[in-house]
Amino acid sequence: MSRGTANGADDVNGVRGVNNAAVAVAPRAPLNVARRPDPVTEPPVVRWILTGVALLFLALFLVVPLVAVFYQALNKGLGFYLESLADPDALSAIKLTVITAAIAVPLNLVFGLAASWCIAKFEFRGKALLTTLIDLPFSVSPVISGLIYVLMFGAQGWFGPWLQDHNIQIIFAVPGIVMATIFVTFPFVARELIPLMQAQGNDEEEAAHVLGASGWQIFRRVTLPNVKWGLLYGVILCNARAMGEFGAVSVVSGHIRGQTDTMPLHVEILYNEYNFSAAFAVASVLALLALVTLGLKLLAERHMSAELSAARDVPAYAGPITPPASAAATAATAATAATATHAPHVSQQHPLKQGEL
């Protein structure tokens, strides 16, 4: 009887304890506390004003001129537009522009890869000087760079008499146009790759070197795949600048119509002759090239973002996959489990506790 009374008292105490615990863990009602405004976020009015100013700037300085170029090009009809592009001088300018870009861009590609790999992966004397020289075309006017080539390879230049004696012409010819274009465009590839390679570090290259890879194998299988989209981005910018260069090419070309005129120079000649529709027709080709360049640039950026996202989503290594057990091993596992089920309670304790017992 006393045991039943004690058990009843324990049950009552247990119920009280549960009720007290429930009361203790009961959630509190949320307090009506006013949220503080985020000091980083601007008011909506400020955001609308900034967005409107940016859109207005883009419309006035980018969209309206682009629309005006195509409107003026097609002002006299599609037939006159096609005739202007089929003109022999226009075709010669287009051909020379493509040839110049086809020579300058691959050379700048090779130089940009070599310079960026050298600057980002190695330490040597003169590294800061090399980096400064790469930025030189950004700080020098294209007209000045063209004048430098005239002073070096012109008839009265340093190498002019020697070139005339060997019947070699650089200034007022295609070689001078190519050299001037290379000078003004060679920083683009290097300047895209140097920060990218510096951010990636040397860990993968060092690991490949430890595993026995040669320098060419490290460059081809490790370095180049990591920078391929940045390389494409730099090539796109370099090609756009090469096709649209005016200042340096204008100095070294001599404006020989049908021979040394690129597309920008041909547009200037037509405009000075008051042939506005033909000038805008050739200019529309440059505008189309610019739009294609922007499309390729967007594609390269999208692929780069997708590649980075895929690299972040790779699951962590979970260890080797366990091979399927044989029939005998499965039977042995089942027998062990059955024995453990019917074993005394002591056998199911922790091994340390069994040893202590």
C-alpha positions, 0 to 999 in steps of 0.5 A: 500500500505504501509502495502504491502511495509512493508511486502515485506521489511520484506520478503527480510530481512528474506531471507537475515537473512536465507542466512547469517545463512546458510553462518555462519553454513557452514562447514569448509574444513578439515585441513590437519593436520598430526596425531601424532603417539600413544606413547603407540603403538609399531612399527610393527617391534617391535610387530612382534619380540615380537610375534615371540619370544613368539611363538618360546618359546612356540614351543621349551618348550611346543609343541616340548616336547609334540610331542616327548612324543607321538612320543616315546610312539608310536615308537614301534607301537600301540600294544606295547603302549596298552600292556604297559598301560595294564601292572599290575604295570601301571594299579596299578599306574593309579588306585592309582593316580585316588584314590589320586586325588579323595580324595585330590580334594574334601577335598581341595574344602571344605577347599578352600570354607571355607577359602576363604569365611572366609577371603573375607567376615569377619574381625577377628584376625589372618586373615593375618596369615591364608592368609600366611599359605595358601601360605605356600605350594607355598614357601616350596619345595614339597620334604621338605613337604614330609620329614616333614610327614616322620619326623612326622609319620615315624617309628622314628618320633613323632607319629611313636611308637604310630602308630606302637603300633596300627598297623597304617601305614601312611608313605610308604602307601596310607594315606601318599601319600594322605596327601602329595598330600593334602598339596601341592594342597590345596592353588589352590582353595582358591587362585582362590576364595579369590580375586574373593569374595573380588572383589564382596564385601558383598552387596548381602550377607548383602541384603539377611541377611536383608531379613531374609535369614540364613547363609546356604541360603546366601551361597547356593543361593548368594555366591556359584552361584557367584563364581561357575566358579572360583570354577571350575577353581580352582578345575581343577588346583588342580586336575592337580597338584594332578595327576602330583605331584612327589616330596612329593609323592616320599618321602612318598611312598617308591617306592613299585612297584605295591602298592605305585607308582603313575603314575609319579613315575612309569614313573621314574621307567620305565625310570631308567630301560631303558624301554623308550617306556613304560615310554613314554606310561604312560607319554602320559596318563599324557599328555592327562590328561593335555590337557583335563585339558586345555580344561576344563579350557578354557571352564570355562573361556568362560562360565565366560566371557559369564556370565559377558557379559550377566550381562552387557547386561541386560536392565535397569528397565523401570517401571511396565507394564501398564495393557490394558485399558478397553473399557470404559476407551478407549472411555473416553480417545477418548472423552477427546482428541476430546474435547481438539482438539476443545477447545480454544487456551488458554486451550492448554497452560501450566497450570502455564500460565493459572493460571497466566492469 
